Amino acid sequence: METFTLAVISLTIAVSLWVRKKKTPLYVWFSALCIALFLMALGSFFSDLFARRFWLVVHYFGALAIAPFVVAFSRYFLDSRAYFPKSTIVAASAISAVIGLAFLTPFAPEIPHLSKIPYLYTAIILAYCGGTLYYSIRHKLPVEDRRRTSYVLLASLIAALVSAPDILDFFGYAGPHLTAMAVSALLYLVFLVITHTELPELNGLLIRALVTFLLVLFAAAIFLLTVGLFWKGPMPPHNTALVASLLIIIAMDPFKLVLKKIFDYFFPESPEVFATLYGFEKEVEREKSTLLEEMATGLAHEIRNPLGSIKGAAQYLSGEVNTDNQKLLNVIIEEVDRLNSAVSRFLDYAKPYSLHLKSQDIHAVIEKAISIIRANNLSEQVRIETEFFPNLPAVQIDAELIIQVILNISLNAIDAMPEGGTLHFRTTRIDRDEGAAIALAIRDTGVGIRRADLRNIFKPFFTTKERGVGLGLAICQRIIRQHGGILRAKSVVGKGTVFYIRLPAGG
């Protein structure tokens, strides 16, 4: 069953890469590798059912095709022609062809250990590619590529460890067979890594995949424990329990969605019975946002009118009192201005924005924001650096709102560097099937944000500042979302914070 699962997953990934609009060499070679694994798994599955030589030959040819395909994939994944020149691909293909032809000769049954040669040969090639991955991580790759490559290397090592019983079985030891499932998980992870080049988004996908995997293990453990306690017959195989648990976990959300549609149709006034605790929290957040939008204008009007009267009276009295009372009246005026600013921020957050989109050069927008920072002497002790990606496509944005976002994040960064530091702006291009996008990273070398606070920084009215309102970053996130983009943050206490902004090119 697990072998058939590997065949289905391999074919699905290969097809999903082939139907994409943009077919890079990396996608082509990884899809070819998936097809080789599909043939190997399919041949193994049907050879066990029908015991025919044809399916055994399909299995071995699939196994032999893995070596040249994994070499070609590694060449483009690492962008390394030093360790994987074309001659290496040709040599691996030639060796696989020679071994494959040996299976077709009449003397194949007389060649000792011929059936083990494809596995040993593939294992050697995989070990070489794994060693090259490790060396590239340590010496060659930039930081972001290093992280993505580390995910692949770590997953490969875990897959090899999980496959250890099968390796021992190769030499005569009988153990649980988990190789097919480990390879399936590895293929899915590599698929995520090569199709999601932006690190924050990739991290989010990997976390969700890890949660799904842990849920599968938990469900399988509960199932096996229950069967062991109450079932008198033989225990089902562990592989069957894992595959069944995976199918149940994957099918749960679609099944709940179908049930929700049915219940909503027959009982439209019934309460939300399918929401989890986290679902209720999200619903509360949506209701809070709706309530803020409805009450913002009226509340701002009711607060601003008395504030205007208080400020006017204080300004009138300030010209008719002595020096000591003058100071008190100045305090009143300053606090009224602060409250009025807080009301303006609240109104900015709650009211819907009317975007005035125009095709803009994102670098010109960033430069304008930087010029505002420098003109107002806001960065005397802070060094501003830029690293702009050449020839970025234009973006359809409201330039004034995006400048507001950049200024807000930059001013927070400057506040986080009271003793000076570096404020770094970096742009990159992201190529995806749904279209190109541009990414802006704003990095500081300040005090950083605690992990407990980092998850709340985009929530309205959350602030760590003594006199802060807690709406600045919430407004920034809302502006970016209305542009169809994403705003995320990452921070290390004592080292600094980086905010990632992604905007679709051309809108």
C-alpha positions as CSV (number, residue, x, y, z in Angstrom):
1,M,0.0,0.0,0.0
2,E,2.8,2.4,0.9
3,T,4.5,1.6,-2.4
4,F,1.4,2.5,-4.3
5,T,1.1,5.7,-2.3
6,L,4.7,6.7,-3.3
7,A,3.8,6.1,-7.0
8,V,0.7,8.3,-6.7
9,I,2.5,11.1,-4.9
10,S,5.4,11.0,-7.3
11,L,3.1,11.2,-10.4
12,T,1.0,14.0,-8.8
13,I,4.1,16.2,-8.1
14,A,5.5,15.5,-11.6
15,V,2.2,16.5,-13.3
16,S,1.8,19.6,-11.1
17,L,5.2,20.8,-12.2
18,W,4.5,20.1,-15.9
19,V,1.2,22.0,-16.0
20,R,2.8,25.2,-14.6
21,K,3.2,28.0,-17.0
22,K,6.8,28.5,-16.3
23,K,9.0,25.4,-16.7
24,T,12.5,26.1,-15.4
25,P,15.2,23.4,-15.8
26,L,14.9,22.9,-12.0
27,Y,11.2,22.0,-12.4
28,V,11.9,19.8,-15.5
29,W,14.6,17.7,-13.8
30,F,12.7,17.3,-10.5
31,S,9.6,16.2,-12.4
32,A,11.8,13.7,-14.3
33,L,13.1,12.4,-11.0
34,C,9.5,12.0,-9.8
35,I,8.6,10.1,-12.9
36,A,11.6,7.7,-12.3
37,L,10.4,7.2,-8.7
38,F,6.9,6.6,-10.0
39,L,8.1,3.9,-12.4
40,M,10.2,2.3,-9.7
41,A,7.3,2.2,-7.2
42,L,4.7,1.2,-9.8
43,G,6.9,-1.6,-11.0
44,S,7.5,-2.8,-7.5
45,F,3.8,-2.7,-6.7
46,F,2.6,-4.7,-9.8
47,S,5.5,-7.1,-9.7
48,D,4.4,-8.2,-6.2
49,L,0.8,-8.7,-7.6
50,F,1.5,-10.4,-10.9
51,A,5.1,-11.7,-10.5
52,R,5.9,-10.9,-14.2
53,R,9.3,-10.0,-15.4
54,F,7.9,-6.9,-17.3
55,W,7.0,-5.1,-14.1
56,L,10.3,-6.1,-12.5
57,V,12.2,-4.5,-15.5
58,V,10.0,-1.3,-15.1
59,H,11.0,-1.2,-11.4
60,Y,14.8,-1.6,-12.1
61,F,14.7,0.9,-15.0
62,G,13.0,3.4,-12.8
63,A,15.6,2.9,-10.0
64,L,18.4,3.3,-12.6
65,A,17.0,6.5,-13.9
66,I,17.1,8.1,-10.5
67,A,20.9,8.5,-10.6
68,P,21.3,10.8,-13.6
69,F,18.1,12.7,-12.8
70,V,19.2,13.5,-9.2
71,V,22.5,14.7,-10.5
72,A,20.9,17.0,-13.0
73,F,18.5,18.2,-10.3
74,S,21.3,18.9,-7.9
75,R,23.2,20.9,-10.6
76,Y,20.3,23.3,-11.0
77,F,19.2,23.3,-7.4
78,L,22.6,24.4,-6.2
79,D,23.4,26.3,-9.4
80,S,26.7,24.5,-9.3
81,R,28.5,23.6,-12.5
82,A,31.7,22.9,-10.7
83,Y,30.5,19.8,-8.8
84,F,27.9,18.8,-11.4
85,P,29.2,19.5,-14.9
86,K,27.3,18.1,-17.9
87,S,29.9,15.4,-18.1
88,T,28.7,14.1,-14.8
89,I,25.1,13.8,-16.0
90,V,26.3,12.0,-19.2
91,A,28.5,9.6,-17.2
92,A,25.7,8.8,-14.8
93,S,23.3,8.2,-17.7
94,A,25.8,6.0,-19.4
95,I,26.4,3.8,-16.3
96,S,22.6,3.5,-15.8
97,A,22.2,2.5,-19.4
98,V,24.9,-0.2,-19.2
99,I,23.4,-1.7,-16.1
100,G,19.9,-1.5,-17.6
101,L,21.0,-3.3,-20.8
102,A,22.5,-6.0,-18.6
103,F,18.9,-6.7,-17.3
104,L,17.7,-7.2,-20.9
105,T,20.4,-9.8,-21.8
106,P,19.6,-13.5,-21.6
107,F,22.5,-13.9,-19.2
108,A,20.9,-11.6,-16.6
109,P,19.8,-14.4,-14.3
110,E,23.4,-15.7,-14.2
111,I,25.0,-12.4,-13.2
112,P,25.6,-12.6,-9.4
113,H,23.9,-9.9,-7.4
114,L,22.7,-8.0,-10.5
115,S,19.4,-7.1,-8.8
116,K,21.3,-5.3,-6.0
117,I,23.5,-3.2,-8.3
118,P,20.9,-0.5,-9.2
119,Y,20.3,0.2,-5.4
120,L,24.0,0.3,-4.6
121,Y,24.7,2.6,-7.6
122,T,21.8,4.9,-6.7
123,A,22.9,5.0,-3.0
124,I,26.4,6.1,-4.0
125,I,25.1,8.9,-6.3
126,L,22.7,10.1,-3.5
127,A,25.5,10.1,-1.0
128,Y,27.6,12.2,-3.3
129,C,24.8,14.7,-3.9
130,G,24.1,14.8,-0.1
131,G,27.8,15.5,0.6
132,T,27.8,18.3,-2.0
133,L,24.7,19.8,-0.4
134,Y,26.4,19.8,3.0
135,Y,29.6,21.4,1.6
136,S,27.6,24.1,-0.3
137,I,25.7,25.0,2.9
138,R,29.0,25.4,4.8
139,H,31.0,27.3,2.2
140,K,29.2,28.5,-0.9
141,L,25.6,29.5,-0.6
142,P,24.1,32.9,0.6
143,V,22.2,33.0,3.8
144,E,18.6,32.6,2.4
145,D,19.6,29.8,0.0
146,R,21.5,28.2,2.8
147,R,18.4,27.9,4.9
148,R,16.3,26.4,2.1
149,T,19.1,23.9,1.2
150,S,19.4,23.0,4.9
151,Y,15.8,22.0,4.9
152,V,16.4,19.6,2.0
153,L,19.6,18.1,3.5
154,L,17.9,17.6,6.9
155,A,14.9,16.0,5.4
156,S,17.2,13.7,3.3
157,L,19.0,12.6,6.4
158,I,15.8,11.9,8.2
159,A,14.5,9.9,5.2
160,A,17.7,7.9,5.2
161,L,17.4,7.2,8.9
162,V,13.8,6.1,8.6
163,S,14.8,3.9,5.7
164,A,17.5,2.2,7.7
165,P,15.3,-1.0,8.4
166,D,14.9,-1.4,4.6
167,I,18.6,-1.0,4.1
168,L,19.2,-3.7,6.7
169,D,16.6,-5.8,5.0
170,F,18.7,-5.5,1.8
171,F,21.3,-7.5,3.7
172,G,18.9,-10.0,5.1
173,Y,17.4,-8.3,8.2
174,A,13.6,-8.1,8.4
175,G,12.2,-4.8,9.8
176,P,9.4,-2.4,9.2
177,H,9.3,-0.9,5.7
178,L,8.9,2.8,5.9
179,T,11.2,3.9,2.9
180,A,8.3,4.6,0.6
181,M,6.6,6.9,3.1
182,A,9.8,8.6,3.9
183,V,10.6,9.3,0.2
184,S,7.0,10.5,-0.3
185,A,7.5,13.1,2.5
186,L,10.9,14.1,1.2
187,L,9.5,14.6,-2.3
188,Y,6.7,16.8,-1.0
189,L,9.2,18.9,1.1
190,V,11.5,19.4,-1.9
191,F,8.5,20.4,-4.0
192,L,7.6,23.1,-1.5
193,V,11.2,24.3,-1.4
194,I,11.6,24.7,-5.1
195,T,8.2,26.2,-5.7
196,H,8.3,28.8,-2.9
197,T,11.3,30.9,-3.1
198,E,10.3,33.4,-0.4
199,L,11.6,32.1,2.9
200,P,8.9,33.4,5.3
201,E,6.2,31.8,3.1
202,L,8.2,28.6,2.9
203,N,8.6,28.5,6.7
204,G,4.8,28.8,7.1
205,L,4.1,26.0,4.7
206,L,6.7,23.7,6.4
207,I,5.2,24.4,9.8
208,R,1.7,23.5,8.5
209,A,3.2,20.3,6.9
210,L,4.9,19.5,10.2
211,V,1.7,19.9,12.2
212,T,-0.1,17.6,9.7
213,F,2.7,15.0,10.1
214,L,2.4,15.1,13.9
215,L,-1.4,14.8,13.7
216,V,-0.9,11.7,11.5
217,L,1.5,10.2,14.0
218,F,-0.8,10.9,16.9
219,A,-3.8,9.4,15.1
220,A,-1.8,6.3,14.1
221,A,-0.6,5.9,17.7
222,I,-4.1,6.2,19.1
223,F,-5.4,3.7,16.6
224,L,-2.7,1.1,17.3
225,L,-3.0,1.6,21.0
226,T,-6.8,1.0,20.8
227,V,-6.4,-2.0,18.7
228,G,-3.7,-3.4,21.0
229,L,-5.9,-3.0,24.1
230,F,-9.3,-4.3,22.7
231,W,-8.6,-6.4,19.6
232,K,-7.8,-10.0,20.1
233,G,-6.6,-10.7,16.6
234,P,-3.2,-9.9,15.0
235,M,-2.1,-6.3,15.0
236,P,-2.4,-4.4,11.7
237,P,0.9,-3.3,10.0
238,H,2.2,0.0,11.2
239,N,2.5,1.2,7.6
240,T,-1.2,0.6,7.1
241,A,-2.1,2.6,10.2
242,L,0.1,5.5,9.1
243,V,-1.4,5.6,5.6
244,A,-5.0,5.3,6.9
245,S,-4.3,8.1,9.4
246,L,-2.8,10.3,6.7
247,L,-5.9,9.8,4.5
248,I,-8.2,10.6,7.4
249,I,-6.4,13.8,8.4
250,I,-6.2,15.0,4.8
251,A,-9.9,14.3,4.2
252,M,-11.1,15.8,7.5
253,D,-11.2,19.5,6.5
254,P,-12.9,18.9,3.1
255,F,-15.5,16.7,4.8
256,K,-16.1,19.3,7.5
257,L,-16.5,21.9,4.7
258,V,-19.2,19.7,3.0
259,L,-21.0,19.2,6.3
260,K,-20.9,22.9,7.0
261,K,-22.5,23.7,3.6
262,I,-25.3,21.2,4.3
263,F,-26.0,22.5,7.8
264,D,-25.9,26.1,6.7
265,Y,-28.4,25.3,4.0
266,F,-30.9,23.5,6.3
267,F,-30.2,25.4,9.5
268,P,-29.1,28.9,8.4
269,E,-29.7,30.4,11.8
270,S,-27.8,27.8,13.8
271,P,-24.6,28.7,15.6
272,E,-21.2,27.9,14.2
273,V,-20.8,24.2,15.3
274,F,-17.7,23.4,13.2
275,A,-15.4,26.2,14.5
276,T,-12.6,25.2,16.8
277,L,-11.3,27.4,19.6
278,Y,-8.9,29.0,17.2
279,G,-11.8,29.5,14.7
280,F,-13.8,31.3,17.4
281,E,-10.8,33.6,18.1
282,K,-10.6,34.5,14.4
283,E,-14.3,35.1,14.3
284,V,-14.0,37.5,17.3
285,E,-11.1,39.3,15.5
286,R,-13.3,39.8,12.4
287,E,-16.2,41.0,14.5
288,K,-13.9,43.5,16.2
289,S,-12.7,44.8,12.9
290,T,-16.3,45.2,11.6
291,L,-17.3,47.0,14.8
292,L,-14.3,49.3,14.6
293,E,-15.3,50.3,11.0
294,E,-18.9,51.0,12.0
295,M,-18.1,53.1,15.1
296,A,-14.9,54.9,13.9
297,T,-16.4,57.9,12.2
298,G,-19.0,58.7,14.9
299,L,-16.6,58.1,17.8
300,A,-13.9,60.3,16.2
301,H,-16.4,63.1,15.8
302,E,-17.6,62.8,19.4
303,I,-14.0,62.9,20.8
304,R,-12.6,65.5,18.5
305,N,-15.2,68.2,19.2
306,P,-14.6,68.3,23.0
307,L,-10.8,68.1,22.3
308,G,-11.0,71.1,20.0
309,S,-12.9,73.0,22.7
310,I,-10.5,72.1,25.4
311,K,-7.5,73.1,23.3
312,G,-9.1,76.4,22.2
313,A,-9.9,77.3,25.8
314,A,-6.3,76.4,26.9
315,Q,-4.8,78.5,24.2
316,Y,-7.1,81.4,25.1
317,L,-6.1,81.2,28.8
318,S,-2.4,80.8,28.1
319,G,-2.1,84.5,27.2
320,E,-3.8,85.7,30.4
321,V,-2.1,83.7,33.2
322,N,1.3,83.7,35.0
323,T,4.3,81.6,34.1
324,D,3.5,78.7,36.4
325,N,0.0,78.3,35.1
326,Q,1.3,78.7,31.6
327,K,3.3,75.5,31.9
328,L,0.2,73.6,33.0
329,L,-1.8,75.0,30.1
330,N,1.0,73.9,27.7
331,V,0.7,70.4,29.1
332,I,-3.0,70.4,28.4
333,I,-2.4,71.6,24.8
334,E,0.3,68.9,24.3
335,E,-1.9,66.1,25.7
336,V,-4.9,67.2,23.6
337,D,-2.6,67.1,20.5
338,R,-1.5,63.6,21.5
339,L,-5.1,62.4,22.0
340,N,-6.1,64.0,18.6
341,S,-3.2,62.1,17.0
342,A,-4.4,58.8,18.6
343,V,-7.9,59.4,17.3
344,S,-6.5,60.1,13.8
345,R,-4.6,56.8,14.0
346,F,-7.7,55.0,15.1
347,L,-9.7,56.5,12.2
348,D,-6.9,55.6,9.7
349,Y,-7.1,52.0,10.8
350,A,-10.8,51.6,10.9
351,K,-11.8,53.4,7.7
352,P,-11.6,51.6,4.4
353,Y,-8.9,53.0,2.1
354,S,-9.6,54.3,-1.4
355,L,-6.5,53.2,-3.3
356,H,-5.2,55.3,-6.2
357,L,-3.2,52.8,-8.0
358,K,-0.5,53.7,-10.5
359,S,2.3,51.9,-12.1
360,Q,5.4,52.8,-10.0
361,D,9.1,52.0,-9.8
362,I,9.4,50.6,-6.3
363,H,13.0,51.8,-6.0
364,A,11.8,55.4,-6.6
365,V,9.2,55.0,-3.8
366,I,11.8,53.6,-1.4
367,E,14.2,56.4,-2.2
368,K,11.5,59.0,-1.6
369,A,10.8,57.5,1.8
370,I,14.5,57.5,2.7
371,S,14.8,61.1,1.6
372,I,11.9,62.0,4.0
373,I,13.8,60.3,6.9
374,R,17.0,62.1,6.1
375,A,15.3,65.5,5.6
376,N,13.8,65.3,9.1
377,N,17.1,64.4,10.7
378,L,15.5,61.2,12.0
379,S,18.6,59.0,11.4
380,E,21.6,61.0,12.7
381,Q,23.2,58.0,14.4
382,V,21.7,55.4,12.0
383,R,23.5,54.4,8.7
384,I,21.1,53.8,5.9
385,E,22.1,51.1,3.3
386,T,20.3,50.0,0.1
387,E,20.7,46.9,-2.0
388,F,18.4,47.1,-5.0
389,F,17.7,44.3,-7.4
390,P,18.3,45.4,-11.0
391,N,15.5,45.8,-13.5
392,L,12.6,45.0,-11.2
393,P,9.1,45.1,-12.8
394,A,6.8,48.0,-12.1
395,V,4.1,47.6,-9.4
396,Q,0.6,48.9,-9.3
397,I,0.5,50.7,-6.0
398,D,-0.7,53.8,-4.2
399,A,2.7,55.4,-3.7
400,E,1.7,57.6,-0.8
401,L,0.3,54.7,1.2
402,I,3.3,52.5,0.5
403,I,5.6,55.4,1.6
404,Q,3.5,55.6,4.8
405,V,4.2,51.8,5.4
406,I,8.0,52.2,4.8
407,L,8.2,55.3,7.0
408,N,6.3,53.6,9.8
409,I,8.5,50.5,9.8
410,S,11.6,52.6,9.4
411,L,10.8,54.9,12.3
412,N,10.1,51.9,14.5
413,A,13.5,50.5,13.5
414,I,15.2,53.8,14.3
415,D,13.5,53.9,17.7
416,A,14.9,50.3,18.3
417,M,18.5,51.6,17.7
418,P,18.9,54.4,20.3
419,E,22.7,54.1,20.2
420,G,22.9,53.9,16.4
421,G,23.0,51.1,14.0
422,T,22.2,50.2,10.4
423,L,18.9,50.4,8.5
424,H,19.1,48.2,5.4
425,F,16.7,48.2,2.5
426,R,16.9,45.2,0.1
427,T,14.7,44.4,-2.9
428,T,14.4,41.1,-4.8
429,R,12.3,39.6,-7.6
430,I,10.1,36.6,-7.0
431,D,9.1,34.5,-10.0
432,R,6.0,32.3,-9.5
433,D,3.5,30.6,-11.7
434,E,0.7,33.1,-10.7
435,G,3.0,35.9,-11.8
436,A,6.1,37.9,-10.7
437,A,6.3,39.7,-7.4
438,I,8.7,42.1,-5.8
439,A,10.0,41.7,-2.2
440,L,11.3,44.5,0.1
441,A,13.2,43.6,3.3
442,I,13.7,46.4,5.8
443,R,16.3,45.2,8.4
444,D,17.7,47.0,11.5
445,T,20.3,46.1,14.0
446,G,18.4,47.2,17.0
447,V,17.3,45.6,20.2
448,G,14.9,43.1,18.5
449,I,11.4,42.0,19.5
450,R,10.7,39.2,22.0
451,R,9.1,36.1,20.6
452,A,6.0,36.6,22.8
453,D,5.5,40.1,21.4
454,L,6.3,39.2,17.8
455,R,3.1,37.3,17.3
456,N,1.0,40.3,18.4
457,I,2.7,43.2,16.7
458,F,0.1,43.4,13.9
459,K,-2.8,43.3,16.3
460,P,-4.7,46.6,16.8
461,F,-3.8,48.5,20.0
462,F,-0.9,46.2,20.9
463,T,2.2,48.2,21.8
464,T,5.4,47.9,23.8
465,K,6.0,51.7,23.9
466,E,5.0,53.7,26.9
467,R,3.1,56.3,24.9
468,G,2.3,54.3,21.9
469,V,-1.1,53.7,20.4
470,G,-0.5,50.3,18.9
471,L,-2.0,51.0,15.5
472,G,1.0,51.7,13.3
473,L,1.9,48.2,12.2
474,A,-1.8,47.2,12.1
475,I,-2.4,50.0,9.6
476,C,0.7,48.9,7.6
477,Q,-0.5,45.4,7.4
478,R,-4.0,46.5,6.2
479,I,-2.5,48.7,3.5
480,I,-0.3,45.9,2.2
481,R,-3.2,43.4,2.2
482,Q,-5.4,45.9,0.3
483,H,-2.6,45.9,-2.3
484,G,-2.8,42.1,-2.5
485,G,0.6,41.8,-0.7
486,I,2.0,40.2,2.4
487,L,3.7,41.8,5.4
488,R,5.7,39.6,7.8
489,A,8.3,40.2,10.5
490,K,11.2,38.2,11.9
491,S,13.3,39.2,14.9
492,V,16.2,38.1,17.2
493,V,16.5,39.8,20.5
494,G,19.7,41.7,20.7
495,K,20.5,41.4,17.0
496,G,17.7,43.1,15.2
497,T,14.4,42.8,13.2
498,V,13.5,42.4,9.6
499,F,10.2,43.2,8.0
500,Y,9.3,41.5,4.7
501,I,6.9,43.2,2.2
502,R,5.8,41.3,-0.9
503,L,3.8,43.0,-3.6
504,P,2.5,41.5,-6.9
505,A,4.2,43.0,-9.9
506,G,1.8,44.8,-12.2
507,G,-0.9,44.6,-9.5
